[in-house]
Amino acid sequence: MFFKSSKINEFRLWGLLLTMLGMGLMVLGTAGVVFWGQSGKVVAGIGLVIGLIAMLGSLAIYFIAGMLSTSAVQLECPECHKLTKMLGKTDRCMFCKTMLTLDPDRANITAEQLQQQKTAAAPSAET
């Protein structure tokens, strides 16, 4: 994971970057007509086609992220206690970026140990 965020948010980030790239190429391609007149039509055509392809790629990425989001496992983050979605065996919380896993072999702490920590911390918080 390149940006250290949840996998679903990474998909959405790449979709957003492709959208911005596609729109930028379309605008810059169209500006070719302003700068070079009639000969700039070729630049405009190339910019519009490549920008359209980038926008369609963005649409596909957003669609895939949406489909993955509907089948993702929902769980409560042990750090921020917010409901987050998880893809695969390990992922990060969408809010606080805490590493999450459902695989007991990869876990640093078991669910029982986490519950013991919560119960041990609860009486000290009340005083």
Secondary structure, DSSP 8 states (H G I E B T S, - for coil): --SSS-HHHHHHHHHHHHHHHHHHHHHHHHHHHHHHGGGHHHHHHHHHHHHHHHHHHHHHHHHHHHHHHHHSEEEE-TTT--EEEE-SSEEE-TTT--EEES-TTT-SS-HHHHHHHHHHHHHHHH-
